[in-house]
Amino acid sequence: MDVITSDDIEERHYPDVTSAIKTLPGVQVNSIGYHGGEYGAGTQYNTTVTINGDDRVVVCLDGRRVDNAVSGLMGSKSANWSKALANLDQITSIDNIEKIEIIKGPGASKYGADATGGVINIITKKGTLTPQGKIDLATGSYGHHVYRFNYSGSTKDGSLRYFISGMRDRGAAGRYYDRMTGKNYRSNGTQFNDAGYNIRIDKYFDDTHSLTFSMNHTDAYDGYPITVPDYRYMTKAEYEAMMHRYKVEKKYGAIPNQGYRNNWYLRGFNGTATGHNNFDYDLTYSFGKDHGMESYIRAYYQQHKYWLVWGPSDDAAWPSRPIPTPWDPEWDEYVRARTVTDKDKRNRDNDYNHGLEGQFGKSFGKHDVLFGWAIDWSRHESFSTSNITHRETATNVKQTTLLGFVQDKIHVNDRLEIAPALRWQHSNAASTTAEAGSTTAADSKYSKVTAAINAEYLFQPGFSIFAGWTQVNRPLKPNDYKPDATLYKDQKLENERGNAYTIGLKKEFSPATSIFMNYDYTDMANAISRQSVWDDTAGDFKTKSVNAKQRRRAFNVGVNHRFNNHWKMRFAYSTVDEHWTAKRGMVFQPGLGIDSILINAYINSTRPKHKTVLDVSYENGKWSSALTSVLYSGMDTRYFTAKRFLVLDWVLNYKINKDATVYLTVDNLTNEGYEVKFHPYIGKGAYAMPGRTFMLGVNYRF
């Protein structure tokens, strides 16, 4: 398990959770290059996180899953977009975090049989016995301003403790370096305005009994340019030719239409935006802890609301007039006519869920037995209006889920621990969609028991090996049960099933030096994907939603070393390899690549093959500093703008006194032009990452 502590967050001044974890081994943040993202658009227009190449990552807040079982946040169907479950930067503000735990592979089976990649567990801060607070103010590049505060304390007897925090993070559009043209450009439309506040109250009745209430709120209004333009085709003649292919010939995407993403050029100027307004409430009664196993009962409620605003359509804002290009004198007037107003909010998606869960842990001799249960009621509703048909679609999805979990950690002897586990899940879901007077419905039920086992053997103090296996079961989404013309020979989709394995070692050579390495293998016998499959009726390959075989191998290695009292370093290397193959008599179209929208056919080419991290830090008296280098390599230049990218981030702290610290952070120190993901629909270089930015700040404790 990797851990990011509150001290790490404070010393490095991470702005959000993804920034804090992006250099960890095996963790890849697939960033779109700006804040926010579009509900339902999956990895194409959202930042997602993978662990060992798998985006089936469960996100927890204080041990509770925060995903909604029927949410369409990353896509309403299993075959589309991403299998990610949550947007990591919408969970809670960074100032509310005590630590972040990253649990990889089978070791995360406690949190769900669908946690194939692993679990990210965010632990929030508690109140302190003595009153204390902190104010953090920073300003930097492109009008970026950050305001943060927190305060904690307790009653005189210490039985009631509280922690509150709040933040606002806002900035204007930045700039980036475009490798394909060799120029720096403004990232039009990437302005952002994010806020949040958190409250936690703990009432301690005695050493083993307590009652905790927590509330987390995040709110955002973020510009949504969709992508950066493709300036290779940004002349008036090329723009008009692209728009003709788009409007008249109906050629969508960068594959048949060079420069296709330039049709969204307006979005960088007219105020197109996305946002969310999320509230999470938890009430937890803890009644014991035995051998580190906490016993508790928890009630929770989540209300997550998302929206997307495009601005008025051409028909409404520019009727009966030729649509100008960015080089025409009418362009500025056209932008003003299409600019977003408060009346233009169109697409709304609301996710609600509430439930009860509990855990009981008890030690019996050599056995540490942990039992857990949960019942969850999830609901999703959406209201969207098509830009093309102007018809409104309303969707309502509900699901009830029952869960049970039991694990027995057996201390066989002083060296060996074995932890077998069983998990049971039952779900009952229903979905309805209404559009233009017609309604479609679907429902589903399923039950499944899965098993897992993890073991660790201690050769000597500081040297151990570990291994694990878990059965994977990722249930279908309710919309997967609706009639779908893309199904192969009308074969209905089935739950994703498979096995995940891990093996690794940890070794401390001395108090100053340690090493770890692990190998993960995922063998999905029934993964869901969109593939080009031979269709006998059509006599050609056709895009189908299918169950297929997926195999993924991942390797991580890391070294931590302290040279002396002032210098230390961290090195990490990660690589992933993945392949999909057909089953049930299907034949996949061979040789697909950049000319295909079906990225699973060439998944290894759509992300960096290797990630190498070297972090060097220095501390001496009032000064501390760190330089982090991340080398992304092994990219195919048909999909990325270079074979490798080297990104440097630097932070400098100076402690004025025991209460006040000033700091400077510089991200992308060398103004590297780079991207960390690819999608064929919008083409190479679409996800340009920000260029060099700095922040100068001060935090004060009181």
N, C-alpha and C positions, 0 to 999 in steps of 0.2 A: 504494500500500500504506500502511495506517495501522499505527502501531507504538505499543504501550504498553510502556514500559521499566520496569526494576526500580526506578529512581528515582521514576517516576510512582507505582508501587505503594506505595513507602515513604512518599512525601509525602502521598498521598491516603488511605492506610490502607484500601485496598479489602479487603473480607473474602473475596472469591471472584472468579473469572474473569468471571462475568456482570456483576458490579458494575463491573469495570474497563473493560469494553467498551461498556456500555449507552449512553454518550453519543456514541459515534463516529458519523460520518455514514453513513447507509445501514444501520446495525446496529440491530435491534430485539430487545430481550429480552422475550419473551412470558411473563411471570411469572405463576405461580398464586398468589403472595402468601405462600408459606411454603416451608420447606426440604423436600427430598426429592421424592417423586412415586411414582406407581404404575407398575411395570413393565408394558408392553404397552398402556397407556392413552393413549399419544400425547400430543398437545398439550392434550387435555382435562384431564388431571390430571398434567401435567409442565411444567416450564419449558423452553421451547425458544428458539432463536435463529434469526432470519432475517437474511439480507443482501440488501438491495434487495427485500425482500418474499418471498424464496424460502427455505424451510427445508431445501432440498437443500444443506446446508453440510457440508463435510468437515472433521473435526477431527483435527489431527496433533499428536504429541508428538515434538519434535526431528526433524520431517520425516516421521515414520512415522504412517500412518493408525491410529487407535485403535478404529475401529468394527469390529464383528464382522459378516461378510457375511450371516449367517443369524439375527442377533439379533432378538428381538421386543420390544426395549426400548421402541420407540415405536409398536409395532403389528406383527403378524405377517403382514399383507397390505398390498399397496401402496395399495388403495383406501380403507383405513380410517385414521382418525386423522391422523398426521403423516408426512411424508417425512424428518423429522430422523433422524440416524444415531447421535447420542450426547448424553448429558447433560454439558454443558460443565463443571459444577461437581463432577463425579465423576472428573475426569482426574488432577489432582494438586493439592496444596495451594498456595496463593498464594505462600507464602514460598519455594517451590522454583523460582519463575519468574524468568528473566533478562529475557525480553521476550515479548510477544504480537504476532504479525504477523497482520493482517487483509488478505487478498488477495481482491479482489472480481471476480466475473464470469469471463470467458474467460482472464484472466491466471493462473487457478488450475488450468488444464487439466493441468498436470504431475502433479497429485495425483489425477486421476481424471476420466473423462468424465461422471461424475455430479455433479461439483462445480458445479452450475448457479449457485447463489448465490455461492459462493466457498469460501475455506479459512481456517480459524483455526489457525495454527501456533504452538504453545506451545514456546518454547525454554527449557530448564532451565539452572540455574546450574552452573558448574564450580568445582572447587577453586581456591584462590588460592595463590600462591607463599609468602606470609607468613601464619602462622596468624591467624585472626580469627573472631569469633563475634558473635551478636546474640541478645538475649532481648527479647521483646515481650510485655507483659502489659497487659490492658485489662479494664475492667468497665463495665457500663452498664445501660440500661433493661431491666426485666423479667428480672432475674437473668442477663443475658448476660455471659459471661466468656470471654475468649480468652487462650490460652497458646501462644506460639510461640517456637521457638529454631532457630538454625542455626549450624553451625560448619564451617569449611573450612581447609585447609592443604595442606602437601606435605612430601615428604622433603627432606633437606638439598640434594640436587642438583636438586630440582624436577622430576624425571622421573615421580614418582608423586604425583598430586594427588587430593584427596578433598573431597566436600561432603556433609554430612548435615543434615537438617532434620526437625522434628516439630511438630505442632500439635494443639490440641484447642479446639473452638469449641462452646459449649453455652449454652442459654438456655431460659427458660420461655415460656409463651404471652404474646404481646404484645397490643396493642390497635390498633383502626383506627376511622376515622370513616366512618359510613354516611350518604351523601348522601341516600338515599331516605327516611330517618327523621329525619335531622338530629341523630343521637346517636352517641356513642362507645361501642364495645362491646369486650369482651375477645375475642381470637381463640382461642377454646377449642381445645385439641388441637394447637397449633402448636409445642409444645416440640421441641427438637432437641438432638442430641448427636453431633457430627461430629469425626472424628480422621483423622490421616494422618501418614505419615513417608516420607522419601525418602533414598536413598543413591546417590551417583554417584562412581565411581572412574575416573580417567583415567591410563593409563600411556603416557608419551611415549618412543618409542624414538629418534626424531630429529625434525627439523622437519616432516616430512611423514608420518610413520608413528606411529600411536597405537592403543591398545586401550581401549575404554570399556565399563564395566559400569554399568548403572543399574537401580534398583528403585524403583517408586512404589507406594504403598499408600494407599488411602482406605477409610474405614469410617464408617458412619452408622447411627443409630437415630433416626428422625424421626417426630414425630407426624403423623397423616394424618387431618385432619378432613373431607377431600374438598372441601368449600367452606364458606364462612360461611353462616349461616342467612339466610333471607329474612324479616326482621323485619316486613315489611308484612303478612304473613299469620301472625304468630306469636301467636295467641290460642288458647285451648283449643278453641273451636268450629271455627276454621279449621284447626287442626292435625288434629282428628278427621276433618273432612271430607276433608282431603288424604290422610290415611292410609286412609280408606275407598275413595277413588278409586284409590289405589295398591294396596291389598291385595285389594279385592273386584272393582273394575271393571278392574283391570290397566291403569291409565293411567299410563304411565311418561314422565317428562320434564316440563319446565316448560310446554311448549306445551299439552298437554291437561289439565295438572294444576297449577294455580296453587299456588306455595309448595312445589313438589315436593321441592326440595333439603332441606327441613326434616325429611324422613324420615331424614336422616343426622345429625340433631341429637345423637344418642347418641354418635356418633364423636368428638365434641369432649370427651367425659368418660370414655370407657371404655378409653383407652389404645391405640386403633387406631393402627397404625404401619407404616411401610415402612423398609427398610434395605438396605444393600449392603455387601459386603466384597470389595474389588477389589485384585488384585495384577498388576503389569505388570513384566516383566523384559526388558531389552535388552542385547545384547552386540554391539558394533560395532567393526570393524577398519577404520581409515582409512589409506589408502595414497597419498594425494596430493591436491593442490589446484592447479588451473590456472585462472587468470582468475576466481577466486571459485567455481569448480565443484569440489565435493569428490567424491573417489572413495572408495567404502567398500563393505563387505559387512556385513550385519547379520542376526543371528538374534534372534527375539523369541518371547515366550510371554505370553499374557494369561489370567487366570482371574478372571472377574467373577461374583459370586454375589449374587442379589437375593431378597428375601423380603417378604411382606405378611402381617400378622396382624390379624384382625378381632375376635378374642375369641369366646367360645362363642355358639352360636345360641340363639334363643328356645326352640326345642324342647329343647335341652340344659340351659339355665340357668333357664328360666321355664315349665316344662311345665304344661299344663292350667290356666293362670291368665290372666286378661285382661291384655293389655299396657297398662301405665299410660302416661299422658301426663306431660310435664314439670310439670304443675300438680297432679298427684295425690300424696298422701302416700306412696305406694309407689314413687315414682320413684327416690329415692336407693337403696332396696334393689334395685330393678331394675338400676340402673347398676352396683352392686357385683356383682350376679350375672353381668352381661355383661362385666365388666372383664377385660382381657387378662391371661393368665398365661403362664408359660414353656412350658406344654404346648399352647398354642393356635396355634402357627405352622402355617399351612395352605398357602399358595401359595409355591412355590419356582421360581426361574428361574436357570439357570446358563449362562453363555456362556464358551466356551473357544475360543481360536485361537492358532495358532503358525505360524511361517513363516520364510522366508529372503527377503532382498531385497538388491539391490545397485545401485550407481550408479557410472558412470565418466564423467568429464569431461575433454576434451582440446581444446586450442586449435590450430587449423590456419590460420595467417594471419588472414584476416578471419572465420573460422568458429570459433565456440565450440560444440562438439558435446557434447551430454549424452545418455547412454544409461542407461536404468534397466530393471530387471526385478524380478519378485517372484513367489513362490509362497506361497499362504496356505491353510491348512487350518482351517476354522471349524466349530464345533459348538455347537448350542443344545439344552438339555434343560429341560423344565418339568414341574412336578407341581402341579396345582391341584385344589381341591375346590369344587364349586358350593355357594353358600349356599342354593340352592333345591332341587336334586336330591340334594345331598350325595354326588354321584359324583365320583371322582377321574379326571382326565384326564392322561395322560402323553404328552409330545411329544418327539420326537428329530429334529433336523434337522442335516444335514451338507453341507458344500460345499467343493470344492477350486477355487481360482482361480489362474490363470496370467496374468501381466501383462507387457507390454513397452512401452517408451516411448523415443522418440528425438526430440530437439529440436536444431535448428541455429540458433543466434543469429548472424545475419550482420551484421557491421559494414560496411554498404555504404560509408559514408564517415564523416567526423567528426560528422555530424549525424543520420544515419539508421541505425536498427537494425531488422531484420526477423527474427522468430523463428518459422518454421514448425515444426510438430510433428505426429507421428503416435503414436497409442496403440492397443495391441491388448489385448483381454481375452478370456479363455476361462474358462468356469465349468461345473462338473458338480456338481449338487446332488440330494439325496434327502431326503424328509421322511416320517415315520410318526407317526400319532396313534392312541392306544389309549384307548377309553372304554367302560366297561360291557361288556367282552368283545368289542367290535368294533374293527377296525383299518382305518384309511384310509391310503393311501400316495400319494406323488407324486414325480416326479423330473423333472429338466430339464437340458438342455445348451444352451449357446449360445456363439458367437464373434462378435466385432465389432471392426472397425477404425474409429477416429474420428480426425478431423483438427482442427487448430487453427492459428491464426496470430495473432501479436501484433506490433505495430510501434510505434516511438516516433521522433518527429522533433524535433530540437533547433533551434529558430529562432535562439536566442542563449543564452548562459549564463543559467540560471535560468528559461528559458521553453521549454516543450516541449508537444507534443500527443501523445496515444497513442490507439491503436485496437486492437480485437481481435475475433476471431470463433472460436467453437469449436462443433463438433458435440457434442450432448448425447446420451448413451446411459445410461439408468438401468435396470439389469436388474430383472426381476421377482424377487420373493421366492419361495422354494420353495413356500410355502403357496398362492401364486397359481395353481399348477397343479392344485390339488385341485378336485374337483367343487364347483360353487357355484351355488346356485339364483338368485343375484342377477345372474348374467351376462345381458347383453342378447342374446336369441335364441340363447343358447348360444355366442355369439362369445367365444372365448378371449382373455384379455388378452394384450397384447404389451408388449415393453420400451418404456419411455418414450423418445421420440426427439424431437429438435428442434435448434434453433440458438440460440446466445446471442451477443449483440453488445455492444460497449462502445466509447465514444469520450469523450475528456476532455482537459483541459489542466491544466498546472501552471505557475504564474507567480510569480516572486519580483520584487516591485517594488523592494525594498531589503532589506538584512540584517534589517530589523525587520518587514517585511510580505510575506506571501505569500498566494496564493489558489489554490484548485483547484476544478474542477467536472467532473462526469462524468454521462453519460447511458447507461443500460443498457436493452437491449431483449431479451426472451426470447420466442421463438416456438416453442412446443412443439406439434408436429403430432400427437403421440401420447401426451399426458399421461394419467395414470390418476386417476379421480375417481369418487365416488358421486354420481349425478344422478337426478332424477325424469324418467323417459323414457316416452314414449307406448308402451303395450303393446297391440297389436292384439287379442290373444287376450282380455285382460281388459277391453278397451274403456275403459281408464283409464290415468293416469300411475302408474308403479310405480318404486320405488327400484332402481337397477341399478348394478353396477360396470362401468365402460366406459372405453375409450380416447377421449379428446376433445381438442379444440384449446384450448390455454391461451396467452394472450398477456399479458405483463407489461411495464410501462414503469416505470422508476425514475430519479429525478434527485437528485443530491447536489451541494451547493456548500458551501465552507468558506473562512473567512478566519482567518489567524493574524497577530497584530500585537503587537509589544512597544512600549509607550509610552515607557518609560525603563528604568533599571536596576532599578526596583522593581515596575512594573506591566506586566502583559501580559494579553491576552485571546484567546479562541478562539470563533469563531462557526461554526455548522454548521446546514444545513437539508436535510431529506430528505423525499421524497414518493414514493408508490408507487400504481400503478393496475393492476388485473388484471381479465381477463375470460375466461370459458369459453364455448365454443360447441360445438355438436354436429357429428358427422361420420357418414359411412356410412349416411345415410338416417335417422338418429335424430332425434327431435323432443324437445327439452327443455321441461319445463313452464315457461311464462313467468310473470314477476311474483312469484317466490318471495321471501320475506323472513323476518321473525321467526317466522312460522307454520310454518317448515320447518326440519328438522334438518340439511338438506343445505347446509352453509355455503358451499361453493364457488359456489353459485348467487348468492350476494350477499356474496362474500368481502371486498369493499372496505369493507363496513359492519361487519365483525367485528374491525377493528383501527384504530388511529389513522391518519388520512389523511396527516397532516403531523407531523413532529417537528422542533422548533427548539431548538437548544442555544446558550446563552451562558455561557461559563466565564471568570471574571475572577479573577486571582490576584495576590498581593502578597507581596513578600519584602524584608526590611530587617533586616540583622544577624541577630539570634537569632530573629526572628519571621518566620513565613510563614503565609499564609492563602489560601483559595480559596473562592469561592462559585460553584456550578454551578446554573444554572436550565435545566430541561427543560420545554418547552411541547408537550404533546400536543394536537392540534386536528383539527377536521374530523370529529368523531364524530357519529353519528346517535343521538339520545337515545332511540330505540326499543331500542337495544342497549347504550348506555352511560349512566351516571348523570349526565353533563353533556356539553356540546359540546366543552369543552376542560378540560384540567387543567394547572396550573402547579406543578411540583415543584422545591423548592429544597433543595440539600444544601450543608453548610458544614463546612470543616475548618480547624483552627487548630493550628499547631505552635510550640513554644518550645524552643530549643536551650539546655539548661542549661550544657553544656560540649561539648567535641568528641566525647564518648562518649555522652551522655545527652540524650534529647529527650522532653518530655511533649507530649501532643496531646489534642485534643478534636474529635470528629466529631459532627455533628448531621444526621441524614437526615430528609427531609421536614420541613423547618424550620417550615413553617406548618401542619402537621398536615392536609395536603390529603387529602380523601377521593377516591380514584381507583382505576381499574383500567386495564390496558393490553391486555385481550383479552376476547372474548365467545364464549360457546357457547350455542346455543339450548336444549340439553338441561337446563341448570341455571339459565339465565336471567340477566337483567341484574344486575350488581353482585356476582356470585358470587365473582369473583377479586379481592376487596378487598385492596389493598396496605397494608402496615403504616403506622401513623400515625407521629407524631414519635418518634424514638428517638435516644439519645445514647450515646457511648462515650468514656470517659476512660482514657487509657493512657500508658504509658512504654516506650520501647525503649532498650536499653543495649548499646553495642558494647564488646567486649573483645578 
